Amino acid sequence: MKIDLNFSKDIIKEEELDSYEGDIFSIHNCLHSKDEYERMPLGWIDLPERYDGKEIENIKKTAYRLRSNSQAFISIGIGGSYLGSRAAVEMMQSDSPEIYFSGNNFSGTYIQQIVNKVKDKDFSICVISKSGTTLETAIAFRVFRDMLEKRYGKAEAKDRIIAITDKNKGALREIANKEGYETFEIPSNIGGRYSVLTPAALLTMAVAGINIEEVMKGARDAYSSYNDPKLQSNNCYRYSVLRNILYKKGKHIETLINYEPSMEYFGKWWQQLFGESEGKEGKGIFPAVLQFSTDLHSMGQYLQEGSKNVFETIIKVKNPPEDMNIPCFDDDIERLNYLKDMTFNDISNIAYKGAMKAHEEGGTPVISLEIPAIEEQCFGHMVYFMEKACAVSGYLLGVNPFDQPGVELYKKNMHKLLDR
Ligand code: PA5
């Protein structure tokens, strides 16, 4: 597949992009060098071509078992151990079991609501934490582990709990070993927000009936498409450079815009990826997420006439999975029968063109990324595209896109306040 990239030519000239050719060439060589691979958590960069087919088989087998004995499945995790799988499930789940996400906040109401939803159903859980010590995840795990053990007894509960964590370290690994849970590993050289194509997200996807082999196929396709050091022909690198050019022109906010509501969580995953990777040392683009046309009736005002520090990146789906015609009425009081030959998606396309033109005229630059469809291969391809674009953006900005000292500080302060 191919991601088409277009951008506001009145605001950014091709020559500006070309001036980054040398920088991109060096960053490409650095990211793909053995030294950098050993120094940085770059395990995701070649994952699509070296992933373990046997592990994918095991994930599928476990998912099959959980799908057949569970009416509901709870995926417990936060940040990089949550958003990727939720993005995939929201975009592509087609059948049962019901999937719930927990362990991603401290809301007593939210967790009680999930408890209420599963209390009369057969359910199973997976708990995902690379560090194995994240509090939101750990306390939610206690709630559902307790429920399972009381409902099924310890022995059967054990078969309904899957732990996904580091191979050796952390409290979750310790519990899993002690209790004999089935486990999958998050590789130590892949950070949370870069872990979508690992068991961290693949198990939940497979339980939701998503074809994870196709996801990996899409990622593999992206790996070879964006393994090209030439800026001119590499849309992933072009996207990173465009962001950098706009940042230097004072566009410090990037808003990722989706026209498909099912992609809302893809936006949230993207937001974490870029926000946590770039926002450091007093630098970085602030990533925001909008849903059009819904937010055209609210934030559209700001984009058109507000501060000129924002640019848009639109993800446009060429062939959305469904469509519908607009019904005709004889009396036609609202005078809408002229739309009789159009579908919802036709109108969405027109809204897209209209909003893009208006915002560009208002001085808001637009980058548009077009993907062919909402399906597994496209998802895998887009995940890899964004991961690599994010790493390259971080290097262009001069920050380490793989650490998160700010997040660690929040965790440390909270533990101190809780008197741990
Ligand atoms: O990207 C990251 O590293 C973070 O967002 C983590 O994924 C998040 O804090 C959850 O961490 P863990 O998987 O260790 O529970």
Boltz pocket constraint, residues with backbone or C-beta under 6 A from the ligand:
constraints:
  - pocket:
      binder: B
      contacts: [[A, 78], [A, 79], [A, 80], [A, 81], [A, 128], [A, 129], [A, 130], [A, 131], [A, 132], [A, 133], [A, 134], [A, 137], [A, 191], [A, 192], [A, 193], [A, 194], [A, 276], [A, 404], [A, 407]]
      max_distance: 6.0
